[in-house]
Amino acid sequence: MCGIAGWAVRRGGPSKDPAAAGAMARTMACRGPDDQGIWTSRHATLVHTRMAVIDLAGGHQPMSADETEEPSAVLTYCGEIYNFRELRTELTGRGHRFRTRSDTEVVLRAYLEWGEHCVERLEGMFAFAVWDTRERTLFLARDRFGVKPLYYAPTRDGLVFGSEPKALLAHPDVRPVVGIEGLRVLFSMARAPGESVYRDIHDLPPGHTLRWGPDGGTSIRRYWRLEARPHEHGLEQTVATVRELLESSVARELVSDVPLSVMLSGGLDSSSVAALAARALTAEGAGPVRTTTVTYSGYSDNFQPDLVRSAPDSPYARAVAGHIGAEHLEIELTTADLIDPAARRTVLRAQDVPAPFGDMDTSTYQAFAGVRGHSKVALTGESADEIFGGYSWVHIPDLAHEEQFPWVAFEQWHPGTREGLGQGLLSPEFKARLDMSSYYAERYDQAMSGIPRLPGESGEERRAREICHLHLTHWLPRLLERNDRLSMVSGLEVRVPFCDHRLVQYAYDIPWEMKTYDGREKSLLRAAVRDLLPEEVLDRPKAPFPVSQDVTYTKALHQELAEVLADPASPVVRILDLDRARAVASQGDGAAAQDWLHRMNAEMVLQVNAWLLELGDHVEL
C-alpha cells in the first residue's frame, strides 16, 4: 500500500515548492517505507510513498505515461487492482505496451484508454490522482466503498489532495481549522459521505471521481452505486452463489509478491476468509496460510461475559487454525502495552482526529504491528456484518424500526452511551451547541432519500434493505478508515474480501427472510462455509473486537483523567461537565467503571485533550 499527495494550480500559479512536497511526503512515510517519489511541472506536483507489494523492482511512482519531458499523463496511486491481469491483456490488445508487471501501470494505461470512465473497469481498493498534461486537468478517483482514503482541499490558487488530512495540512495553503460543524462530525457515529472534521478539507466520497480544470472549476461524479434488483435465486442457489463469490474474492486478494497473513478472531467472518485462503493456497501448491489473533494477558482465564461478548476469541481462533492447518500466531498484549503513552499518541496521530474507542484502537494498532513482523499484507473479515446482518441492533425490533440510524439507537438505549458514544462527560452547554439530535435527524433524512428500493417491498423487507444500505454508507466507511490508518502506521496493507462489489451487490438483493432463514444472524454466510469450519465456530454468536477487562487499565485511565482535570492548562476542561468528570476520575473498580461503553467517555476526553494541545487555537470551542 502507499501514500499519495500533491496539488495543481491555475495558469501562472506557483507549482514548484520542494519544501511543501517533501513535507507532505514525510507525513506519509509509514504508508510507503520502501520508496518515495516527487514529480513536478509548471502546473502540478505529485507525491508518492510506496509500500511494494506487486512487482517489487518496478512500479516506481509517480509514474509517467511516456519517457519525455512533458508526458501525456502522470499517476500517483494507492491500492490494489485485483483484475489488473485481465485489464492488462485487454489493453495490450488495444495497442498499449507495458514496461512493468505492476498494477500501477495498468491503472495509468486504463486512464489513457478510457479516460475518467476507467474507474468503472477497476475492481479492487484504490485512491489515485492523474495529472493530464494534455488538458492540464487533475483527476482524482476513489474505490466503491472507500477502503482507501482520499482527501482534497480547494485553495486560492488550485487544489491540494492527499491520502490523509495530515498530508494536506503539511501544505502551506491548508490550515487545520475546526468549527462547530467539524466538531459535530468529530462526535458523530454516522458521518455522511464526504464529511470531514476539518473545515477546509473534504473527503472524496466512495465511488466518486473529481476533475479539476485549469480555470479552477471542480466537478464531482458518482460512478457507482448499489442498485435494488429482484432476487431470482432460491435458497440453495443463493448459498452456492455466496460461496462462489466469496471464494473468488479471497483468491484474487491472495495475489502478492510479499508474505501474507489473515487476521483471525475465531468469529464466522474472519474464519471464513482464513479457511478459503487456506484452500486456495493449497490448490496453488502454496501455504500453509498464516493466521494471527490478538488477546490480552490473562484474558481467557479471567474472562467475564458482557452485553456483546460471550466468550474470548483465542480458543475459537486456535480451533480454526488447527482445523485448516494454519501457521498460527497469538499476539498477547499486556495492560502496560495498552496504556503506553507512545502507542496512544501514535494511534491519535495516525487517525488525525480523536476517537472514543481507546484500548480497542491501541490493541488493533499493536496487533497490526505484530503481524507486520512476519507479513506485509493481511486479509480481514470486515464488512460481513454489514451485508449479511450480523449486528445485534438489526435483530432488536425496537431499535431496527426506530426512525434513526440503528447503531445510534443502540447507543441511546445503553446506559453507558445514552448521551452519545464518548459524549457522557461533555457539559450541557457544549452539548447544546453541538445539537447532535438535529445533526443525526438531518443526516438520517438525507441518507434515507438516497436508498434504492424495490416497488412493493413489505415493511420488514424494506426496512432490512434500508438498514443494509445505511450500514454500508454511514457505518462501514468509519471502520474501513480506522483499519487503513492503524494498519498503515504499522506498514501493513489490509485487504477486505467481503468488500468485493459483486458480492455486496448480490447480498444487497437477497431478501431478509432468506438472509435469516434459520432464525440466526448471518444464516447465509454460515451455510456457505459450513463444510469448512468446526461446529463450535459455526455456532458461535457475533462478538466484536475484544477489550481489556483488567481493572488496572481502568484505574490508569482514571488517573490520567484526574491529572488532566487538575491541570488548568488542559484545553478540554472548557467543554466538560467538571463535576461529572471528577466523579468518573474518582471511581473505583465497580461494574459501571469497568463497562467498556462507560469507559469510552473518559477515553474520548483524553484523546480530545491531546488533540487540542496539538492544534491550539485552530479549534473553535
C-alpha positions in Angstrom: 0.0 0.0 0.0 1.1 3.6 -0.5 0.5 7.2 0.3 -0.4 9.8 -2.3 -0.4 13.6 -2.3 0.1 16.7 -4.4 -1.5 19.7 -5.9 -2.4 21.6 -9.1 -2.5 25.3 -9.7 -4.1 27.6 -12.2 -2.0 29.0 -15.0 0.6 31.4 -13.6 0.3 30.0 -10.1 3.3 28.8 -8.1 3.5 25.0 -8.5 7.1 24.1 -7.7 7.6 24.0 -3.9 10.1 21.3 -3.0 9.8 22.1 0.7 6.0 21.5 0.7 6.3 18.4 -1.4 8.9 17.0 0.9 6.8 17.8 4.0 3.8 16.1 2.5 5.9 13.0 1.7 7.3 12.8 5.3 3.7 12.7 6.8 3.1 9.5 4.8 6.5 7.8 5.3 4.8 5.0 7.2 2.4 4.4 4.3 5.3 3.9 2.0 8.5 2.8 3.6 10.0 1.2 0.5 10.3 4.1 -1.9 9.5 7.8 -2.4 9.0 9.9 -5.5 8.1 13.5 -6.4 7.2 14.7 -9.9 6.8 18.4 -10.6 5.8 20.6 -13.6 4.8 24.2 -14.1 1.2 23.4 -13.1 1.2 20.3 -10.9 3.2 18.4 -8.3 2.6 14.7 -7.5 4.0 13.0 -4.4 4.2 9.3 -3.7 5.5 7.0 -0.9 5.5 3.3 -1.8 5.0 0.1 0.0 6.0 -2.5 -2.6 3.6 -5.5 -2.8 3.3 -6.3 -6.5 6.4 -6.1 -8.9 8.9 -5.1 -6.2 11.5 -4.0 -8.7 9.2 -2.0 -10.9 6.2 0.2 -10.1 8.1 3.3 -9.0 5.8 6.4 -8.7 4.7 8.9 -9.7 4.6 7.0 -13.0 4.7 8.8 -16.3 2.9 7.5 -19.4 6.0 8.1 -21.5 9.6 8.9 -21.0 9.5 12.5 -22.2 10.0 15.9 -20.5 6.2 16.5 -20.9 4.5 13.1 -20.6 0.9 12.9 -21.6 -0.2 11.8 -18.1 1.4 11.2 -14.7 -0.1 8.9 -12.0 0.3 8.7 -8.2 -1.7 5.7 -7.0 -2.5 3.8 -3.8 -4.3 0.4 -3.7 -4.6 -3.0 -5.3 -6.5 -3.7 -8.6 -7.5 -7.4 -8.4 -8.4 -7.7 -12.1 -5.2 -6.0 -13.3 -4.1 -9.0 -15.2 -7.3 -9.2 -17.3 -7.2 -5.5 -17.9 -3.5 -5.7 -18.9 -4.4 -8.3 -21.5 -7.2 -6.2 -22.9 -5.1 -3.0 -23.0 -2.3 -4.9 -24.7 -4.8 -6.0 -27.4 -5.7 -2.3 -27.8 -2.0 -1.5 -28.6 -0.6 -0.5 -25.2 2.9 -1.5 -24.3 3.9 -2.2 -20.7 7.3 -1.5 -19.1 6.5 -3.2 -15.7 4.4 -6.0 -14.2 2.7 -3.6 -11.7 -1.0 -2.9 -11.4 0.1 0.8 -11.2 0.9 0.9 -14.9 -2.4 -0.9 -15.7 -4.3 2.0 -13.9 -2.3 4.6 -15.9 -2.9 2.9 -19.2 -6.5 2.4 -18.4 -6.8 6.1 -17.9 -5.2 6.8 -21.2 -7.5 4.4 -22.9 -10.9 5.2 -21.2 -10.3 8.5 -19.5 -12.4 9.1 -16.4 -14.5 6.0 -17.1 -11.5 3.8 -16.4 -12.7 3.5 -12.8 -15.8 1.6 -13.8 -13.5 -1.2 -15.0 -11.2 -1.3 -11.9 -12.0 -4.0 -9.3 -10.3 -3.5 -6.0 -9.4 -0.9 -3.4 -7.8 2.3 -4.7 -7.3 6.0 -4.5 -5.3 7.8 -7.2 -4.6 11.0 -8.9 -3.7 11.6 -12.6 -2.2 14.9 -13.9 -3.3 15.0 -17.5 -0.7 17.3 -19.2 -2.7 17.3 -22.5 -5.7 19.0 -20.9 -4.0 20.4 -17.8 -6.5 18.7 -15.6 -6.2 16.9 -12.3 -8.3 13.7 -11.9 -8.9 12.0 -8.5 -10.7 8.7 -8.0 -11.7 6.5 -5.0 -12.9 2.9 -4.8 -16.5 1.9 -4.4 -16.6 1.5 -0.7 -13.8 3.9 0.4 -11.4 1.2 1.5 -8.6 3.6 0.6 -8.9 7.2 1.8 -8.6 10.3 -0.3 -9.0 13.9 0.8 -8.9 17.2 -1.1 -8.9 20.9 -0.3 -9.7 23.8 -2.7 -7.2 26.7 -2.3 -7.0 30.2 -3.7 -4.7 29.0 -6.5 -5.8 25.5 -7.1 -6.4 22.1 -5.4 -4.4 20.1 -2.8 -5.0 16.4 -2.2 -3.7 13.5 -0.2 -4.3 10.1 1.4 -4.7 11.6 4.9 -5.5 15.1 6.3 -2.0 15.3 7.8 -0.6 15.3 4.2 -2.8 18.2 3.2 -2.0 20.1 6.4 1.7 19.9 5.5 0.9 22.2 2.5 1.2 25.9 3.4 -2.2 26.8 1.8 -4.2 24.4 4.0 -4.9 25.2 7.7 -6.3 22.8 10.4 -9.4 24.9 11.2 -12.3 23.1 13.0 -15.6 24.9 13.5 -18.8 23.7 15.2 -19.8 21.7 12.1 -16.5 19.9 12.2 -17.0 19.1 15.9 -20.4 17.6 15.1 -18.6 15.3 12.6 -16.0 14.5 15.2 -18.6 13.3 17.7 -20.8 11.6 15.1 -21.1 7.9 14.7 -22.9 8.3 11.3 -20.8 10.7 9.2 -22.2 11.5 5.8 -20.1 10.6 2.8 -17.8 13.5 2.1 -17.8 15.0 5.6 -14.6 15.9 7.3 -13.7 17.3 10.7 -11.5 20.0 9.2 -13.4 23.0 7.7 -11.2 23.4 4.6 -10.7 19.6 3.9 -13.2 17.4 2.1 -13.4 13.6 2.0 -13.9 12.4 -1.6 -16.9 10.1 -1.2 -16.5 6.4 -2.0 -17.5 5.5 -5.6 -16.8 9.1 -6.8 -14.3 10.9 -9.0 -13.2 14.5 -9.1 -11.9 16.5 -12.0 -10.2 19.9 -11.5 -9.6 22.1 -14.6 -7.1 25.0 -15.3 -9.9 27.5 -14.8 -10.3 26.4 -11.2 -13.6 24.6 -11.8 -14.2 21.3 -10.0 -16.7 18.6 -11.0 -17.5 15.5 -8.9 -19.1 12.5 -10.5 -20.6 9.4 -8.9 -19.6 6.4 -11.0 -21.0 3.5 -8.9 -23.9 2.9 -6.5 -25.8 0.0 -5.2 -29.0 -0.9 -7.1 -32.2 -2.6 -5.9 -32.7 -5.7 -8.1 -35.2 -8.6 -7.8 -33.5 -11.7 -6.3 -34.2 -14.6 -8.7 -32.4 -17.5 -6.9 -33.8 -20.0 -4.4 -32.1 -20.7 -1.1 -29.8 -23.5 -2.4 -28.6 -21.5 -5.4 -28.2 -18.4 -3.2 -25.9 -20.2 -0.7 -23.9 -21.6 -3.6 -23.5 -18.2 -5.2 -22.4 -16.5 -2.0 -19.8 -19.2 -1.6 -18.6 -18.8 -5.2 -18.4 -15.0 -5.0 -16.5 -15.1 -1.7 -14.1 -17.8 -2.9 -13.4 -15.7 -6.0 -12.8 -12.6 -3.9 -10.5 -14.3 -1.4 -8.5 -16.0 -4.2 -7.9 -12.7 -6.0 -6.8 -10.9 -2.8 -4.1 -13.5 -2.1 -2.1 -12.2 -5.1 1.1 -10.8 -3.6 4.8 -10.8 -4.1 5.4 -10.4 -0.3 4.4 -12.5 2.7 0.6 -12.5 3.6 -1.5 -13.3 6.6 -5.1 -13.5 7.8 -6.4 -11.7 10.9 -8.3 -14.4 12.7 -10.6 -13.8 15.6 -12.3 -17.1 15.6 -15.6 -15.5 14.6 -17.5 -16.6 11.5 -16.3 -13.8 9.2 -12.5 -14.0 9.6 -12.7 -17.8 9.9 -14.4 -17.9 6.6 -11.7 -15.9 5.0 -8.9 -17.9 6.6 -10.5 -21.2 5.6 -11.0 -20.1 1.9 -7.5 -18.7 1.8 -6.1 -22.0 3.1 -8.0 -23.9 0.4 -6.9 -21.5 -2.3 -3.2 -21.7 -1.3 -3.3 -25.5 -1.1 -4.7 -25.6 -4.6 -1.8 -23.5 -5.8 0.7 -25.7 -4.1 1.5 -22.9 -1.6 0.8 -22.4 2.0 0.2 -23.0 4.8 -1.8 -19.9 5.4 -0.6 -17.7 8.2 -3.2 -16.5 10.8 -2.9 -14.1 13.7 -5.0 -13.5 16.7 -4.8 -10.8 19.4 -5.5 -11.3 23.0 -4.6 -9.9 26.4 -2.6 -11.3 29.3 -4.9 -13.4 31.5 -8.0 -12.5 29.3 -9.1 -16.1 28.7 -8.6 -17.2 32.2 -10.4 -14.3 33.8 -13.0 -13.5 31.1 -16.3 -12.1 32.1 -19.2 -12.1 29.6 -20.6 -8.7 28.7 -23.5 -7.4 26.6 -22.0 -8.4 23.3 -19.2 -10.8 24.1 -20.0 -14.3 25.4 -16.5 -15.8 25.2 -12.9 -14.9 24.5 -11.6 -15.2 20.9 -8.4 -17.3 21.4 -9.9 -20.8 21.9 -12.1 -20.4 18.7 -9.2 -19.0 16.7 -6.9 -21.9 17.7 -9.7 -24.3 16.8 -10.0 -22.8 13.3 -6.2 -22.6 12.8 -5.9 -26.3 13.7 -8.8 -27.3 11.5 -7.4 -25.6 8.4 -3.7 -26.4 9.1 -2.7 -22.7 9.6 0.6 -21.4 10.8 -0.9 -19.6 13.7 0.4 -16.7 15.9 -1.1 -15.3 19.0 -0.2 -11.7 19.9 -0.6 -11.3 23.7 -0.8 -7.7 24.9 -0.3 -6.5 28.4 -2.1 -3.7 30.2 1.2 -1.8 30.0 1.0 -2.1 26.2 -2.5 -0.6 26.2 -1.6 2.4 28.5 1.7 3.1 26.8 1.7 6.8 26.1 3.7 6.5 22.9 1.3 3.9 21.5 -1.7 6.1 22.4 -0.1 9.1 20.7 0.7 7.1 17.6 -3.0 6.0 17.4 -4.2 9.6 17.7 -1.8 11.0 15.1 -2.5 8.1 12.8 -6.2 8.9 12.7 -5.7 12.7 12.7 -8.7 13.2 15.0 -9.8 11.8 18.4 -11.9 8.6 18.7 -13.6 7.1 21.7 -12.5 3.5 21.2 -9.4 3.6 23.4 -7.9 0.2 24.1 -9.7 -1.2 21.0 -7.8 1.2 18.8 -4.5 0.8 20.7 -4.7 -3.0 20.6 -5.7 -3.0 16.9 -2.6 -0.9 16.1 -0.4 -3.1 18.1 -1.9 -6.2 16.6 -1.2 -4.9 13.1 2.4 -4.0 14.1 2.8 -7.6 15.4 1.6 -9.0 12.1 4.0 -6.7 10.2 6.8 -8.6 11.9 6.2 -11.6 9.6 3.8 -10.4 6.9 3.4 -7.3 4.7 -0.3 -8.0 3.7 -3.2 -9.1 5.9 -6.8 -10.1 5.0 -9.6 -9.4 7.4 -13.3 -10.3 7.7 -14.5 -6.6 7.8 -18.0 -5.8 6.2 -19.6 -9.3 6.5 -21.8 -7.9 9.3 -23.0 -5.1 7.1 -24.0 -7.2 4.2 -25.3 -10.4 6.0 -27.0 -8.8 9.0 -24.6 -9.5 11.8 -25.1 -6.7 14.2 -27.2 -7.2 17.3 -29.2 -4.0 16.8 -30.5 -5.3 13.5 -32.2 -8.2 15.4 -33.8 -6.0 18.2 -37.1 -4.8 16.6 -37.4 -1.7 18.7 -34.0 -0.5 17.6 -34.2 -1.7 14.0 -37.5 0.1 13.3 -36.7 3.4 15.0 -36.5 6.3 12.7 -32.8 6.6 13.3 -29.5 5.0 12.4 -29.9 1.7 14.3 -26.5 1.8 15.9 -27.2 5.3 17.1 -30.5 4.0 18.5 -28.4 1.3 20.3 -26.1 4.0 21.8 -29.1 5.9 23.1 -30.5 2.6 24.6 -27.4 1.6 26.5 -26.8 3.4 29.9 -23.1 4.0 29.2 -23.7 5.8 25.9 -27.2 7.2 26.3 -25.8 10.7 25.7 -23.7 9.6 22.7 -20.6 7.5 22.3 -17.8 9.3 24.1 -20.1 12.3 25.0 -21.0 11.4 28.6 -18.7 13.9 30.2 -19.4 16.9 28.0 -21.0 20.0 29.5 -24.7 20.7 28.9 -23.8 24.0 27.3 -21.4 22.3 24.8 -23.8 19.6 24.0 -26.5 22.2 23.3 -24.1 23.8 20.8 -23.4 20.5 19.2 -27.1 19.7 19.0 -26.3 16.1 17.8 -30.0 15.2 17.8 -30.6 17.7 14.9 -27.4 16.6 13.2 -28.5 12.9 13.3 -32.0 13.7 12.2 -30.8 15.7 9.2 -28.2 13.1 8.2 -30.7 10.3 8.6 -33.2 12.0 6.3 -30.5 12.6 3.7 -29.4 9.0 3.9 -32.9 7.6 3.6 -33.6 9.7 0.5 -30.8 8.1 -1.4 -31.6 4.4 -0.8 -32.6 2.3 -3.8 -35.7 0.1 -3.1 -37.9 -2.3 -4.9 -41.5 -1.5 -5.6 -43.9 -3.3 -3.4 -41.5 -4.5 -0.7 -43.1 -5.4 2.6 -42.3 -3.3 5.7 -39.9 -5.9 7.1 -38.0 -6.4 3.8 -38.0 -2.7 3.0 -36.5 -1.9 6.4 -33.9 -4.6 6.2 -32.7 -3.2 2.8 -32.6 0.3 4.3 -30.5 -0.8 7.3 -28.1 -2.7 5.0 -27.6 0.5 2.9 -27.2 2.7 6.0 -24.5 0.4 7.3 -22.6 0.4 4.0 -22.7 4.1 3.5 -22.6 5.6 7.1 -21.1 2.9 9.3 -18.7 0.8 7.3 -16.6 3.8 6.0 -15.5 4.7 9.5 -14.4 1.1 10.2 -12.5 0.9 6.9 -10.7 4.2 7.5 -9.8 3.1 11.1 -8.3 -0.1 9.7 -6.5 1.7 7.0 -4.9 4.2 9.4 -4.0 1.8 12.1 -2.5 -0.7 9.7 -0.7 1.8 7.5 1.1 3.4 10.5 2.4 -0.1 11.1 3.5 -0.5 7.5 0.9 -3.2 6.9 -1.5 -3.5 3.9 -5.0 -4.7 4.9 -7.4 -6.2 2.4 -11.1 -6.8 2.8 -12.6 -9.7 0.6 -16.1 -9.0 1.8 -15.9 -5.6 0.1 -15.9 -7.1 -3.3 -18.6 -5.1 -5.1 -20.0 -8.1 -6.9 -20.6 -9.9 -3.6 -22.0 -6.8 -1.9 -24.5 -6.1 -4.7 -25.6 -9.7 -4.7 -26.1 -9.8 -0.9 -27.9 -6.4 -1.0 -30.6 -8.0 -3.2 -31.1 -11.1 -1.1 -34.5 -10.9 0.9 -34.1 -10.6 4.6 -36.3 -13.6 5.1 -33.7 -15.7 3.2 -30.7 -14.0 5.0 -32.1 -15.1 8.3 -33.8 -18.4 7.1 -32.8 -20.3 10.2 -33.6 -17.5 12.7 -30.0 -16.5 13.3 -27.7 -13.7 12.2 -25.6 -14.3 9.1 -27.5 -17.5 8.3 -26.4 -17.5 4.6 -22.8 -17.0 5.3 -22.8 -19.8 7.9 -24.5 -22.1 5.3 -22.0 -21.1 2.6 -18.9 -22.1 4.7 -20.5 -24.9 6.7 -18.1 -27.6 5.3 -15.0 -25.5 6.0 -15.2 -24.7 9.8 -15.5 -26.5 13.1 -19.1 -26.7 14.6 -18.2 -24.6 17.6 -17.2 -21.8 15.4 -20.2 -22.1 13.1 -22.4 -22.0 16.3 -20.6 -19.0 17.9 -22.7 -15.8 18.1 -21.4 -12.5 16.7 -18.7 -10.8 19.0 -16.9 -7.5 18.4 -13.2 -6.9 18.9 -12.1 -7.7 22.4 -11.5 -5.0 25.1 -9.4 -5.2 28.2 -11.2 -6.4 31.4 -8.2 -5.6 33.6 -9.2 -3.2 36.4 -5.6 -1.9 36.3 -6.3 -0.4 32.8 -9.4 1.4 34.0 -7.5 2.7 37.1 -4.7 4.0 34.9 -7.3 5.7 32.6 -9.0 7.4 35.6 -5.6 8.5 37.0 -4.8 10.2 33.7 -8.2 11.8 33.6 -7.7 13.2 37.1 -4.4 14.7 36.1 -6.0 16.4 33.0 -8.7 17.8 35.2 -6.2 19.1 37.8 -4.2 20.9 35.2 -5.6 24.4 34.5 -3.8 24.4 31.1 -5.8 21.4 29.8 -7.9 22.8 26.9 -10.6 20.1 27.1 -11.9 21.4 30.5 -13.7 24.2 28.7 -16.2 21.7 27.2 -16.6 19.3 30.2 -19.1 18.9 33.0 -16.4 19.0 35.6 -18.4 17.6 38.4 -19.3 14.5 36.4 -15.8 14.2 35.0 -14.3 14.3 38.6 -16.8 11.7 39.8 -15.6 9.4 37.0 -12.0 10.0 37.7 -12.5 9.1 41.4 -14.5 5.9 40.6 -13.1 2.6 41.8 -13.4 -0.7 40.0 -17.2 -1.1 40.1 -19.2 -2.6 37.3 -20.0 0.8 35.8 -16.4 1.9 35.8 -15.3 -1.3 34.1 -18.0 -1.3 31.4 -16.3 -0.6 28.1 -19.0 1.7 26.8 -19.0 3.8 30.0 -15.2 3.8 29.7 -15.3 5.4 26.3 -16.4 8.7 27.9 -13.0 9.0 29.6 -11.2 7.7 26.6 -12.7 10.5 24.4 -11.9 13.2 26.9 -8.2 12.2 26.9 -8.0 12.0 23.2 -9.7 15.3 22.6 -7.3 17.0 25.2 -4.2 15.6 23.4 -5.6 16.7 20.0 -6.4 20.2 21.2 -2.9 20.6 22.7 -1.5 19.9 19.2 -4.0 22.1 17.2 -4.1 25.1 19.6 -6.5 27.9 18.6 -7.4 26.3 15.3 -10.4 24.6 17.0 -13.4 26.9 17.7 -14.7 25.6 21.0 
